[in-house]
Amino acid sequence: MPVQVKPPGAGPQGRGVAGLTRYVYIDVLFLANWLMNFLILWATAVFCEARASTRRLLLAGALGAAYAVVVEVSRREWIRVPQVKIIVLVLMVFLGLRPRTLVSGARCVTCFLTFCFSVAGAALAVSYLAGDPAGEPGSAALLGGAALASLGVQTIISRARRRSLVPGTYNTAVTVEAKTAKFDSYLDTGNHLRDPLSGWPVVVAERGAVEPVIPEDVRRALDVLATGGDCRLEQMDLGVWSGRMRVIPYDSLGRRNGMLLGFRPDKLELLCGGKWLSTSRVVLAVYDRPLSADGTYRALVGPEVIGLGAGEG
């Protein structure tokens, strides 16, 4: 529904200097600000490593969107003063991210402000590319700017974390249908295996390490594959696990065009820097031989898996 808005300095008929009446679609204004606020809050949560739920981020984003609507339609000047804007911003951050201390709260507020300025700059860039360099960025430009800024934040953080990682072992837990297998994984910076179907990174794990979460019919399929049998999934009797299973092609020293049978877990967790990182966007490839000669680790995990866990956490 369009609402007539009286611009600053306009006459009694709501007409500006150019004699044009300005109309604002309240629903579009609210939804655009809601989504933009959510993206900025999400980027802040990723950067500050805050465990924020999607529901709380949406609720905080709705608070900011409601304030934007009030500012647009209200003629009360006190609503637009910087003090009120700062109060709303702080409420959004504390509602969405729930910082535990004032210091962490101040850090989150600072990051949120920084990303707001980044979105404004990205929105101007989108407007310029769209052929309107002099105009005020519209809702589409603001949303595009928020998406670009959020994607950039995630990319920078993921790359920085990968470069800071050093090879070593990590406590690992895999959960499937309320069953959990625990073992140690080794960070292999050369592991770039991906599932051809989903594009998710692959963790190579010894069969014995993940066998506690594998049902009997899948174990029989693994036996067939280990003896050189056909590994086409459509010919295997995998029961309810058919949707989880994957065939992972790989090349290694001394073997070309190899195949590993893998599965998609409900959750994979890694203990990194005293903090458990969790992700569901990963595939576990089952390997029949020991991966470590001395048994210090039983799986190989790539840096991208740790980056995914940090992002989802």
N, C-alpha and C positions, 0 to 999 in steps of 0.2 A: 504494500500500500504506500503510494507516494505521499509525503508530507511536505508542505510548503515551509521553507526555512527562511527567516529574515536574516540576510547577511549583515555583517558589521557595517555600520554607516549607511544602511539602507533607509529609505523613506518609509512612511506609514503603510504603503501598499506592499512592502517587502521587496521592492525593486532596488537593485544596486545602481551603481554609477552608469553601467551600460544599459540600464532599463530592462534587465532580465530577471525573471523570477527563478529561484533555485528550488528544486524539488529533490527530496532524499527518500529513497526506498528503505524503510526501516528494517524490513526483513533481510534485504541484501546487505545492508550496513552491519547488522548484528552478526549474520553468518560469516561474512568476510573477516570481521574483527575476531570472532570466536576462533576460527581456524588459524588465523595469523597468530593470535596469542598462544594457542596450543602449540604451534610449531616452535615459537620462540621459547616457551617454557620447557618444551621437550629438549631443545638444544641446550638450554641452561642446565637441565637435569643431567644430561650426558656429560657436559663439561665439568660440572661440580660433583659428579658421581653420586647424585642424590637418588635414593630408591623411591621414586615417585610413581604412583599408580596412574594409569590412563584416566581413571574416573576422576581423580583429584586434579589432574592437569586440565581436563575438560571443564570441571567446575570452576577452577581459577580463570580459565580462558573466558568462560561465560560471564564472570564478574567484570572482567575488563571490557568485554563487548557491550555489556549493559551500560557501563560508564560512558563508553563512546557514543552510544545512542542518546543518553541523557545530555551529554555535552552538545550534541548536534541539534537537538530539538528544544533545549531549555534556553531561556533568555536571561537566566540568573548568572551574573558574572562571577560570583564566588565559586561556582562549580569549575570554572576554567583556570583558577589560580594554580601556580606550581605546587603549593603546599598540598592541595587536594589531590592532584595528580600523583604526587609522591606517596601519599597515604594509600591510594588505590593500588599503586605498583607494589608497595611493600605487602599489602594484604594478599595480592595475587601470588607473590613469591612464597609467602609463608603458608598460604592455603594449599598451593600446588605442590611445593617441594618439602614442606615440613622440616626445615633445618632444626637441628637439635640444640644448637647454641647460637648466641648472638653473633659470634665471630663468623660461623658458617653461614648464618643468615645474611650478614653484611656482604659476604663473598658472593652469595647467590644473587643478591640485589644488584651488585656491581656487574656481574656477568650478564644478568638480564638486561640492564641498561645498555651494556656494550652491544649485545645482540640486537636490541631495538635500533640502535644507530646503524648497525650493519644492514639490517633489513631496509631501513630508509634509503641507504646508499644503493642497495641492490634494486630497490623499487625504482629509483631514478634511472638506473641503468636499463631496466626493463622498459620503462617509458621511452627512453631515448632510442632503444632498438626497435620499439614499436612505431617510431616516427613522430613522437610527441615530446620532444626534449624540453619544451618550455612550459608544458602544462603540469598541473598537480597530479601526482600518481593516483590512479584510480584503484578500485578494489582488486582488479585482476593483476595490476602491477605490484600492489602490496603483497598479495598472496604469492606471486611469482618471486618477489624479493625474499619473502620469508622462507619459501622452499629452497631457494638458492643458498641463502645464508645457513639454513639448517643442514643442508647437504654438505656445504663447505666445512662447517664445524665438525660434523661426524667424520669426514675424510681426514681432516687435520689431526683429530684426536686418535683415530685408528692408526694412522701412519706413525704418529709420535710414540704410541704405545708399542707398536711392533718393533721400532728401532731401539726402544729402551729394553726390550726383552733379551735375556741371555739364555743360551742353552742350559737346561737343567731338568730336574724331575719335578712333577706337580702331582699332588694328591688329586685323584679323579674319582668321580661317582657317576654312574650311568643308571637312569631310572626308566623302566618300561612296565606299564600296567602295575604299579605299586611294588614292583620288584627292583632291587638295587644291587649293582655290582660295583665294588670298590677296588681300585688298583692305582699304580703309579704310572704316569705318562711322561714321556720325554719330549721336550720342545725341539722339534726338527725343523729348522728354518728352510730346509730343502723340500719339505712336504707341501706340494702344491696340487695334490689330487683333488678332483672335484667330481661330484655326482653329475653325470651327463643329463639327467632328467630335471633336477631342481637347480643345479649350479651351486649347491652348498658344498662347503669344504668337507673333506673326508678324513676321519681319524682311523688309522690302522691299528687294530687291537688284536692281541692273541686270543685265540678261541677260548682257552681256559679262563681268561680274565672276564669275558663277557658271557660265558656259558650260563651263569646263574639266572640271567634274564631271558634266555633263549628257550622256547618251548621244544618239545621232543620232535615234532614234525620238521621244524627248521634244522635241528641237529642232524636228522637223517639226510636232508638236502645237502648239508655241509659235508657229510660223509661221502655222498655221491660225487660232489665236486672235488673232494680231496683225492679220490681215486681216478680222476680224469674223466668223469662223466659229463653229460650235457648240462650246462648251467643256464639254459633258457628258462626264465621264470614261469612262462606259460605252461611248461611241461612238468613243473614241480608241484607237489601237493603241500602247500604251505598254509592251508587253512585261513584263519582270520588275519594272519600275518602277511598275506599277499600284498596288501597296500603299503606295508612297511619296507618290503624287500627291494634291494637295488643290486644291479650288476655293475661293478666298477672296473673299467679297463685300466691297465697300468703297464709300464715298461720299467724294467730294472736291469741291473748289471747281470748279464748272462741269461736274461729272459726277455723276449719281446712278445707283445700282444697278450700279456697275461690277463686273467680275470679273477676278481675277488667278489665274493658274495657279501653284501652289506645290508644293514637295516637302519631305519630311522628311529632313534629313541625318543621318548617323551621329553627327556631332559638330560643334558650333560653338564656337570659341574666341575670346575677346576679351582683349586686353592692357590691363589696368586697374590703374593704380598700380604698374606694374612687375611685375605678377603675371598669369599667364595663367589666366583663368576659363573653365571648360568646361561645356557643357550639351548634352544630346541632346533635351531637351523643347522643341523650337522648330520652326517651319515657315518656310521661305524662300519668299516670293512673288516671282516673276520679273516685272520691269518692263522694258518695251522702250525707254523713253526715259531720257536722262541725269537723274540726281537732283540733280546739282550743276552749276551753270553753268561753274565753273572746274575741275571734275574733282577737287576735293580729297577727296571721298568718293564711294562708289559703293553705299552701302546705308544704310538708316535702321533703327536699333535702338532699342527702347523700354527704359525703366529696369527693367522686370520681367525682361527677358532677362539683364541683368547680375546682378540678384538671384538668379535661378535658377543662373547660373554660379557665383556665390559659395557658394550652398548645396550644390551638387553637388561642388564642388571640395574 
